[in-house]
C-alpha cells in the first residue's frame, strides 16, 4: 500500500480505504490506469484485458488477489464458532504434573521416582532427605516447591557426575 501511495502521490490512508472496499473517484481510477497501464475498463468492471500494453511497476493484479485472500480469511474467521483451542507444539512432550502426582502418591520419594520414570530415568533412592525434612508440616504448595527444588538440584548433580565420567 505504501508503494502504491508513493507511485500515485496519494495519502496512504486513502489507499488503505480503497483496499478496505471504498471505491476510488474517477480521477484516481484514471491516475491508476495511466500509472500502471491497467485498463480503465478492467478497473471499473473487472472484465476484459487487464493491461493496455506492458504493465508498469505496480502489479495491481497480485495486489488485488492478495486483498481478496485477506477478505476471505477475515470473513472465515468471523464465521468461526468459539475460540480456537491452543494445542501446544507437536515436538514438546507433555510436562510432568507434580501436583497430580502428589495427590495420587502423597510420598515425595514416590513422586520423584515417578517423575524420573516419566523421563525414562531411574531415581536414586538415597536422595532427598534434606529437601523433605518436615514434610508433614508443609502446605500443598510447599510440597510441590520442595519436589521441584529437589528435582533441579538432583538433575544438576547428576549432570555434573556424568560430565566427570
N, CA, C and O of each residue as an XYZ file, in Angstrom:
660
protein
N       0.821     -1.189      0.000
C       0.000      0.000      0.000
C       0.863      1.249      0.000
O       0.546      2.227     -0.678
N       1.952      1.221      0.757
C       2.832      2.389      0.814
C       3.430      2.674     -0.555
O       3.526      3.833     -0.958
N       3.830      1.638     -1.271
C       4.404      1.828     -2.607
C       3.367      2.408     -3.558
O       3.670      3.309     -4.340
N       2.150      1.894     -3.492
C       1.084      2.411     -4.356
C       0.829      3.880     -4.033
O       0.676      4.692     -4.945
N       0.782      4.231     -2.754
C       0.549      5.617     -2.346
C       1.649      6.524     -2.900
O       1.364      7.611     -3.403
N       2.907      6.078     -2.809
C       4.014      6.880     -3.332
C       3.911      7.042     -4.843
O       4.056      8.143     -5.375
N       3.656      5.916     -5.531
C       3.599      5.967     -7.001
C       2.459      6.842     -7.506
O       2.597      7.500     -8.538
N       1.324      6.858     -6.787
C       0.162      7.624     -7.225
C       0.122      9.015     -6.596
O      -0.734      9.836     -6.929
N       1.073      9.271     -5.669
C       1.137     10.545     -4.959
C      -0.180     10.816     -4.224
O      -0.747     11.907     -4.293
N      -0.642      9.777     -3.519
C      -1.872      9.871     -2.722
C      -1.539      9.512     -1.280
O      -0.565      8.802     -1.027
N      -2.337      9.996     -0.333
C      -2.096      9.628      1.072
C      -2.275      8.122      1.292
O      -3.128      7.484      0.676
N      -1.457      7.582      2.176
C      -1.526      6.159      2.497
C      -2.920      5.770      2.993
O      -3.428      4.702      2.653
N      -3.536      6.642      3.797
C      -4.870      6.359      4.331
C      -5.892      6.203      3.210
O      -6.805      5.384      3.310
N      -5.742      6.978      2.155
C      -6.663      6.880      1.014
C      -6.539      5.512      0.356
O      -7.544      4.869      0.051
N      -5.313      5.073      0.140
C      -5.084      3.753     -0.474
C      -5.629      2.664      0.442
O      -6.251      1.710     -0.027
N      -5.399      2.802      1.742
C      -5.915      1.824      2.702
C      -7.442      1.753      2.618
O      -8.015      0.666      2.694
N      -8.100      2.898      2.462
C      -9.558      2.913      2.314
C      -9.994      2.171      1.053
O     -11.006      1.470      1.056
N      -9.225      2.328     -0.022
C      -9.565      1.614     -1.263
C      -9.460      0.101     -1.044
O     -10.320     -0.655     -1.495
N      -8.407     -0.333     -0.354
C      -8.250     -1.765     -0.074
C      -9.324     -2.245      0.889
O      -9.651     -3.432      0.911
N      -9.866     -1.349      1.672
C     -10.938     -1.690      2.605
C     -12.304     -1.758      1.958
O     -13.281     -2.128      2.610
N     -12.387     -1.407      0.683
C     -13.664     -1.527     -0.018
C     -14.218     -0.231     -0.573
O     -15.178     -0.265     -1.342
N     -13.650      0.913     -0.212
C     -14.119      2.197     -0.746
C     -13.684      2.315     -2.205
O     -12.553      1.975     -2.551
N     -14.572      2.790     -3.042
C     -14.262      2.924     -4.467
C     -13.529      4.226     -4.739
O     -13.913      5.274     -4.220
N     -12.473      4.171     -5.552
C     -11.758      5.402     -5.907
C     -12.623      6.295     -6.803
O     -13.521      5.832     -7.507
N     -12.321      7.565     -6.746
C     -13.016      8.508     -7.635
C     -12.582      8.240     -9.076
O     -11.551      7.606     -9.300
N     -13.353      8.714    -10.052
C     -12.957      8.532    -11.461
C     -11.573      9.111    -11.748
O     -10.818      8.533    -12.529
N     -11.230     10.238    -11.130
C      -9.908     10.839    -11.357
C      -8.792      9.905    -10.881
O      -7.765      9.766    -11.545
N      -9.006      9.263     -9.718
C      -7.998      8.342     -9.178
C      -7.918      7.095    -10.051
O      -6.826      6.575    -10.280
N      -9.059      6.606    -10.544
C      -9.032      5.447    -11.448
C      -8.234      5.766    -12.700
O      -7.475      4.926    -13.181
N      -8.394      6.955    -13.228
C      -7.632      7.358    -14.410
C      -6.146      7.438    -14.068
O      -5.306      7.011    -14.861
N      -5.819      7.973    -12.911
C      -4.431      8.047    -12.450
C      -3.827      6.648    -12.328
O      -2.701      6.418    -12.767
N      -4.574      5.711    -11.730
C      -4.105      4.321    -11.595
C      -3.887      3.714    -12.975
O      -2.867      3.070    -13.222
N      -4.843      3.920    -13.870
C      -4.736      3.358    -15.223
C      -3.506      3.914    -15.935
O      -2.766      3.159    -16.566
N      -3.286      5.201    -15.844
C      -2.137      5.814    -16.517
C      -0.811      5.371    -15.916
O       0.156      5.136    -16.640
N      -0.766      5.258    -14.613
C       0.487      4.901    -13.931
C       0.851      3.432    -14.118
O       2.034      3.093    -14.145
N      -0.133      2.565    -14.246
C       0.127      1.116    -14.255
C      -0.132      0.431    -15.588
O       0.223     -0.735    -15.766
N      -0.752      1.150    -16.533
C      -1.184      0.554    -17.806
C      -2.278     -0.482    -17.610
O      -2.491     -1.331    -18.475
N      -2.977     -0.419    -16.475
C      -4.129     -1.280    -16.260
C      -5.306     -0.630    -16.972
O      -5.496      0.584    -16.884
N      -6.090     -1.425    -17.669
C      -7.238     -0.937    -18.421
C      -8.244     -0.278    -17.488
O      -8.597     -0.830    -16.446
N      -8.703      0.915    -17.878
C      -9.717      1.608    -17.104
C     -11.003      0.788    -17.067
O     -11.703      0.765    -16.055
N     -11.305      0.122    -18.161
C     -12.480     -0.745    -18.210
C     -12.339     -1.872    -17.182
O     -13.297     -2.196    -16.481
N     -11.162     -2.461    -17.096
C     -10.939     -3.548    -16.131
C     -11.056     -3.014    -14.699
O     -11.640     -3.670    -13.836
N     -10.506     -1.832    -14.450
C     -10.610     -1.239    -13.117
C     -12.064     -0.995    -12.722
O     -12.431     -1.188    -11.563
N     -12.895     -0.573    -13.679
C     -14.293     -0.265    -13.390
C     -15.169     -1.504    -13.282
O     -16.060     -1.573    -12.436
N     -14.908     -2.490    -14.153
C     -15.829     -3.629    -14.227
C     -15.208     -4.957    -13.844
O     -15.926     -5.896    -13.503
N     -13.879     -5.057    -13.895
C     -13.218     -6.335    -13.638
C     -13.293     -7.276    -14.826
O     -12.992     -8.463    -14.697
N     -13.692     -6.757    -15.986
C     -13.833     -7.584    -17.194
C     -12.855     -7.119    -18.275
O     -12.374     -5.986    -18.273
N     -12.589     -8.035    -19.187
C     -11.726     -7.704    -20.315
C     -10.265     -7.876    -19.966
O      -9.904     -8.441    -18.934
N      -9.436     -7.367    -20.867
C      -7.991     -7.447    -20.649
C      -7.593     -6.529    -19.504
O      -8.056     -5.393    -19.407
N      -6.739     -7.036    -18.651
C      -6.331     -6.255    -17.500
C      -5.394     -5.115    -17.893
O      -5.540     -3.994    -17.406
N      -4.428     -5.402    -18.779
C      -3.418     -4.411    -19.129
C      -3.630     -3.876    -20.535
O      -4.093     -4.580    -21.433
N      -3.279     -2.615    -20.695
C      -3.221     -1.988    -22.009
C      -1.739     -1.820    -22.276
O      -1.097     -0.958    -21.676
N      -1.189     -2.625    -23.163
C       0.258     -2.588    -23.394
C       0.972     -3.334    -22.286
O       0.410     -4.243    -21.674
N       2.218     -2.946    -22.028
C       3.021     -3.600    -20.987
C       2.684     -3.017    -19.620
O       2.579     -1.799    -19.473
N       2.514     -3.887    -18.611
C       2.221     -3.365    -17.269
C       3.425     -2.601    -16.733
O       4.571     -2.937    -17.033
N       3.158     -1.580    -15.944
C       4.222     -0.826    -15.290
C       4.425     -1.374    -13.881
O       3.639     -2.209    -13.433
N       5.433     -0.934    -13.190
C       5.905     -1.422    -11.906
C       4.926     -1.943    -10.883
O       5.266     -2.903    -10.191
N       3.737     -1.389    -10.730
C       2.810     -1.864     -9.704
C       2.015     -3.019    -10.285
O       1.391     -2.883    -11.337
N       2.037     -4.146     -9.609
C       1.282     -5.311    -10.056
C      -0.066     -5.310     -9.338
O      -0.244     -5.957     -8.306
N      -1.003     -4.570     -9.911
C      -2.330     -4.438     -9.318
C      -2.997     -5.807     -9.201
O      -3.694     -6.070     -8.220
N      -2.796     -6.672    -10.177
C      -3.419     -7.997    -10.163
C      -3.057     -8.787     -8.922
O      -3.930     -9.312     -8.230
N      -1.761     -8.870     -8.642
C      -1.366     -9.640     -7.455
C      -1.770     -8.916     -6.174
O      -2.082     -9.555     -5.169
N      -1.765     -7.572     -6.209
C      -2.231     -6.834     -5.040
C      -3.709     -7.109     -4.780
O      -4.120     -7.288     -3.633
N      -4.508     -7.143     -5.855
C      -5.929     -7.429     -5.691
C      -6.158     -8.865     -5.220
O      -7.003     -9.111     -4.360
N      -5.406     -9.810     -5.783
C      -5.532    -11.200     -5.341
C      -5.208    -11.336     -3.862
O      -5.890    -12.049     -3.126
N      -4.150    -10.635     -3.435
C      -3.762    -10.682     -2.023
C      -4.876    -10.104     -1.153
O      -5.213    -10.670     -0.113
N      -5.441     -8.984     -1.577
C      -6.509     -8.353     -0.796
C      -7.747     -9.236     -0.735
O      -8.389     -9.341      0.311
N      -8.084     -9.872     -1.858
C      -9.235    -10.781     -1.877
C      -9.012    -11.927     -0.893
O      -9.924    -12.308     -0.159
N      -7.803    -12.473     -0.881
C      -7.481    -13.560      0.051
C      -7.613    -13.077      1.498
O      -8.113    -13.809      2.352
N      -7.166    -11.847      1.775
C      -7.289    -11.294      3.131
C      -8.756    -11.157      3.533
O      -9.133    -11.477      4.660
N      -9.574    -10.681      2.602
C     -11.001    -10.515      2.896
C     -11.653    -11.863      3.171
O     -12.457    -11.992      4.094
N     -11.306    -12.867      2.370
C     -11.857    -14.211      2.576
C     -11.441    -14.753      3.931
O     -12.266    -15.306      4.659
N     -10.156    -14.598      4.282
C      -9.680    -15.056      5.591
C     -10.415    -14.346      6.722
O     -10.787    -14.969      7.717
N     -10.623    -13.044      6.565
C     -11.326    -12.280      7.595
C     -12.760    -12.770      7.738
O     -13.247    -12.938      8.857
N     -13.442    -12.999      6.621
C     -14.828    -13.466      6.676
C     -14.911    -14.850      7.310
O     -15.814    -15.123      8.101
N     -13.970    -15.719      6.963
C     -13.973    -17.066      7.551
C     -13.719    -17.014      9.052
O     -14.338    -17.753      9.818
N     -12.800    -16.133      9.472
C     -12.523    -16.050     10.909
C     -13.714    -15.473     11.663
O     -13.945    -15.832     12.818
N     -14.478    -14.580     11.025
C     -15.675    -14.035     11.666
C     -16.745    -15.103     11.835
O     -17.530    -15.059     12.782
N     -16.774    -16.055     10.926
C     -17.790    -17.110     10.985
C     -17.401    -18.268     11.885
O     -18.256    -19.068     12.265
N     -16.126    -18.372     12.231
C     -15.712    -19.495     13.070
C     -16.387    -19.376     14.422
O     -16.519    -18.284     14.974
N     -16.805    -20.499     14.938
C     -17.537    -20.501     16.202
C     -16.592    -20.799     17.345
O     -15.741    -21.682     17.246
N     -16.745    -20.058     18.433
C     -15.943    -20.301     19.633
C     -14.509    -19.883     19.424
O     -14.113    -19.427     18.351
N     -13.748    -20.052     20.479
C     -12.343    -19.703     20.421
C     -11.546    -20.887     19.896
O     -11.927    -22.044     20.072
N     -10.442    -20.575     19.255
C      -9.551    -21.617     18.776
C      -8.756    -22.125     19.964
O      -8.148    -21.345     20.698
N      -8.764    -23.416     20.145
C      -8.067    -24.011     21.286
C      -6.589    -24.124     20.974
O      -6.214    -24.634     19.919
N      -5.744    -23.652     21.881
C      -4.305    -23.770     21.723
C      -3.921    -25.212     22.035
O      -4.169    -25.710     23.133
N      -3.316    -25.869     21.061
C      -2.978    -27.281     21.234
C      -1.520    -27.500     21.602
O      -1.091    -28.640     21.784
N      -0.754    -26.421     21.715
C       0.649    -26.571     22.058
C       1.465    -26.932     20.834
O       0.984    -26.838     19.705
N       2.684    -27.341     21.060
C       3.536    -27.704     19.945
C       3.630    -29.209     19.846
O       3.465    -29.931     20.829
N       3.894    -29.657     18.661
C       3.960    -31.092     18.397
C       5.221    -31.704     18.994
O       5.201    -32.834     19.483
N       6.313    -30.954     18.952
C       7.601    -31.503     19.363
C       7.798    -31.575     20.874
O       8.691    -32.281     21.342
N       6.989    -30.863     21.639
C       7.170    -30.858     23.085
C       6.357    -31.970     23.738
O       5.147    -32.066     23.532
N       7.026    -32.813     24.528
C       6.261    -33.818     25.269
C       5.492    -33.130     26.390
O       5.868    -32.037     26.812
N       4.428    -33.748     26.877
C       3.691    -33.125     27.980
C       4.577    -33.047     29.221
O       5.421    -33.913     29.447
N       4.378    -32.011     30.013
C       5.167    -31.833     31.229
C       4.645    -32.758     32.324
O       3.464    -33.105     32.352
N       5.542    -33.151     33.222
C       5.158    -33.976     34.359
C       4.365    -33.116     35.325
O       4.798    -32.017     35.673
N       3.221    -33.595     35.760
C       2.334    -32.842     36.655
C       2.631    -33.238     38.100
O       2.140    -34.254     38.592
N       3.446    -32.416     38.772
C       3.864    -32.695     40.149
C       2.654    -32.696     41.085
O       2.526    -33.575     41.937
N       1.776    -31.719     40.926
C       0.597    -31.633     41.793
C      -0.280    -32.866     41.719
O      -0.722    -33.387     42.743
N      -0.531    -33.329     40.515
C      -1.367    -34.526     40.338
C      -0.675    -35.760     40.913
O      -1.316    -36.606     41.537
N       0.639    -35.855     40.697
C       1.379    -36.996     41.246
C       1.341    -36.980     42.771
O       1.239    -38.035     43.397
N       1.420    -35.798     43.375
C       1.333    -35.696     44.834
C      -0.031    -36.128     45.342
O      -0.134    -36.795     46.371
N      -1.083    -35.747     44.618
C      -2.429    -36.175     45.009
C      -2.548    -37.691     44.951
O      -3.203    -38.310     45.790
N      -1.912    -38.270     43.962
C      -2.029    -39.726     43.761
C      -1.171    -40.510     44.755
O      -1.630    -41.515     45.296
N       0.073    -40.070     45.005
C       1.001    -40.877     45.791
C       1.263    -40.332     47.200
O       1.540    -41.119     48.105
N       1.184    -39.027     47.414
C       1.388    -38.385     48.726
C       2.774    -38.588     49.325
O       3.040    -38.068     50.409
N       3.666    -39.320     48.668
C       5.021    -39.570     49.169
C       6.020    -38.888     48.229
O       6.028    -39.167     47.030
N       6.865    -37.994     48.766
C       7.775    -37.251     47.895
C       8.751    -38.145     47.122
O       9.064    -37.873     45.963
N       9.225    -39.203     47.765
C      10.156    -40.096     47.074
C       9.450    -40.840     45.935
O      10.037    -41.071     44.879
N       8.210    -41.203     46.157
C       7.448    -41.893     45.101
C       7.186    -40.937     43.933
O       7.263    -41.336     42.771
N       6.874    -39.666     44.248
C       6.652    -38.678     43.191
C       7.934    -38.475     42.382
O       7.904    -38.436     41.152
N       9.063    -38.346     43.090
C      10.343    -38.193     42.390
C      10.630    -39.410     41.515
O      11.084    -39.275     40.379
N      10.365    -40.587     42.049
C      10.574    -41.815     41.284
C       9.714    -41.826     40.020
O      10.180    -42.205     38.946
N       8.454    -41.406     40.159
C       7.539    -41.360     39.007
C       7.994    -40.319     37.984
O       7.886    -40.532     36.776
N       8.503    -39.195     38.481
C       8.977    -38.150     37.591
C      10.177    -38.647     36.790
O      10.252    -38.428     35.581
N      11.112    -39.313     37.459
C      12.265    -39.858     36.754
C      11.836    -40.939     35.763
O      12.358    -41.012     34.651
N      10.886    -41.774     36.170
C      10.368    -42.810     35.273
C       9.722    -42.164     34.040
O       9.892    -42.651     32.922
N       8.989    -41.077     34.245
C       8.349    -40.319     33.171
C       9.392    -39.844     32.148
O       9.127    -39.783     30.948
N      10.585    -39.511     32.662
C      11.674    -39.040     31.802
C      12.545    -40.178     31.274
O      13.499    -39.946     30.533
N      12.208    -41.411     31.662
C      12.984    -42.561     31.191
C      14.275    -42.770     31.958
O      15.233    -43.337     31.432
N      14.302    -42.314     33.196
C      15.492    -42.451     34.030
C      15.127    -43.137     35.333
O      13.952    -43.319     35.652
N      16.171    -43.519     36.091
C      15.955    -44.177     37.381
C      16.292    -43.204     38.503
O      17.327    -42.539     38.476
N      15.403    -43.131     39.488
C      15.572    -42.233     40.630
C      16.491    -42.872     41.661
O      16.241    -43.994     42.100
N      17.573    -42.154     42.062
C      18.454    -42.699     43.101
C      17.744    -42.660     44.457
O      17.358    -41.586     44.921
N      17.571    -43.805     45.087
C      16.767    -43.939     46.314
C      17.336    -43.188     47.508
O      16.580    -42.824     48.409
N      18.631    -42.945     47.546
C      19.247    -42.335     48.719
C      19.251    -40.806     48.656
O      20.100    -40.165     49.275
N      18.340    -40.238     47.937
C      18.350    -38.797     47.722
C      17.110    -38.133     48.322
O      16.080    -38.785     48.490
N      17.198    -36.874     48.639
C      16.041    -36.069     49.014
C      15.793    -35.915     50.492
O      14.812    -35.280     50.879
N      16.633    -36.463     51.326
C      16.389    -36.404     52.765
C      16.298    -34.960     53.236
O      15.378    -34.629     53.982
N      17.202    -34.102     52.836
C      17.234    -32.716     53.282
C      16.017    -31.949     52.777
O      15.413    -31.177     53.523
N      15.662    -32.155     51.536
C      14.549    -31.416     50.940
C      13.206    -31.778     51.561
O      12.284    -30.964     51.583
N      13.104    -32.997     52.060
C      11.802    -33.464     52.523
C      11.697    -33.540     54.047
O      10.741    -34.113     54.570
N      12.680    -32.962     54.775
C      12.577    -32.921     56.236
C      11.413    -32.010     56.617
O      11.293    -30.905     56.089
N      10.551    -32.468     57.536
C       9.393    -31.695     57.973
C       8.231    -31.768     56.995
O       7.331    -30.929     57.031
N       8.248    -32.754     56.134
C       7.244    -32.932     55.069
C       5.810    -32.817     55.587
O       4.953    -32.212     54.943
N       5.568    -33.391     56.728
C       4.212    -33.422     57.271
C       3.664    -32.024     57.550
O       2.452    -31.818     57.500
N       4.542    -31.057     57.845
C       4.090    -29.697     58.176
C       3.991    -28.789     56.937
O       3.531    -27.652     57.047
N       4.419    -29.278     55.763
C       4.390    -28.463     54.546
C       2.957    -28.269     54.056
O       2.114    -29.157     54.186
N       2.698    -27.083     53.488
C       1.420    -26.850     52.798
C       1.496    -27.557     51.440
O       2.587    -27.921     51.001
N       0.374    -27.755     50.781
C       0.426    -28.379     49.447
C       1.364    -27.647     48.477
O       2.087    -28.285     47.710
N       1.351    -26.309     48.512
C       2.237    -25.539     47.623
C       3.703    -25.755     47.982
O       4.552    -25.879     47.100
N       3.996    -25.800     49.280
C       5.371    -26.021     49.729
C       5.854    -27.416     49.328
O       7.030    -27.599     49.016
N       4.965    -28.383     49.336
C       5.339    -29.739     48.930
C       5.705    -29.773     47.440
O       6.701    -30.382     47.051
N       4.898    -29.121     46.628
C       5.202    -29.054     45.179
C       6.540    -28.357     44.973
O       7.376    -28.828     44.202
N       6.746    -27.229     45.666
C       8.007    -26.487     45.532
C       9.198    -27.324     45.986
O      10.249    -27.308     45.346
N       9.037    -28.058     47.093
C      10.134    -28.880     47.615
C      10.514    -29.955     46.597
O      11.696    -30.217     46.378
N       9.525    -30.565     45.986
C       9.819    -31.611     44.997
C      10.489    -31.004     43.759
O      11.445    -31.572     43.232
N       9.997    -29.866     43.301
C      10.618    -29.212     42.126
C      12.053    -28.794     42.430
O      12.943    -28.974     41.600
N      12.278    -28.234     43.621
C      13.631    -27.830     44.011
C      14.554    -29.042     44.081
O      15.679    -29.009     43.582
N      14.071    -30.098     44.699
C      14.876    -31.317     44.810
C      15.221    -31.856     43.422
O      16.345    -32.302     43.190
N      14.272    -31.817     42.517
C      14.499    -32.320     41.149
C      15.564    -31.488     40.435
O      16.431    -32.038     39.755
N      15.500    -30.159     40.588
C      16.500    -29.287     39.959
C      17.903    -29.599     40.472
O      18.847    -29.745     39.696
N      18.019    -29.698     41.793
C      19.328    -29.971     42.395
C      19.833    -31.346     41.969
O      21.004    -31.496     41.622
N      18.970    -32.332     41.993
C      19.373    -33.684     41.610
C      19.784    -33.733     40.134
O      20.785    -34.363     39.793
N      19.029    -33.080     39.268
C      19.396    -33.043     37.847
C      20.764    -32.394     37.654
O      21.584    -32.877     36.874
N      21.002    -31.299     38.371
C      22.299    -30.619     38.273
C      23.425    -31.526     38.772
O      24.478    -31.616     38.141
N      23.202    -32.197     39.902
C      24.212    -33.084     40.478
C      24.514    -34.246     39.539
O      25.676    -34.576     39.299
N      23.469    -34.858     39.016
C      23.668    -35.995     38.101
C      24.356    -35.549     36.819
O      25.164    -36.290     36.259
N      24.048    -34.358     36.355
C      24.678    -33.823     35.148
C      26.177    -33.618     35.371
O      26.989    -33.934     34.501
N      26.538    -33.085     36.544
C      27.959    -32.895     36.873
C      28.688    -34.226     36.970
O      29.829    -34.344     36.523
N      28.028    -35.237     37.556
C      28.623    -36.565     37.684
C      28.883    -37.163     36.304
O      29.936    -37.752     36.062
N      27.903    -37.004     35.392
C      28.079    -37.529     34.027
C      29.241    -36.820     33.321
O      29.994    -37.448     32.578
N      29.382    -35.523     33.555
C      30.442    -34.754     32.912
C      31.815    -35.212     33.398
O      32.771    -35.237     32.623
N      31.916    -35.574     34.677
C      33.188    -36.067     35.224
C      33.566    -37.417     34.638
O      34.741    -37.699     34.406
N      32.549    -38.256     34.399
C      32.821    -39.605     33.905
C      33.006    -39.538     32.450
O      33.247    -40.563     31.811
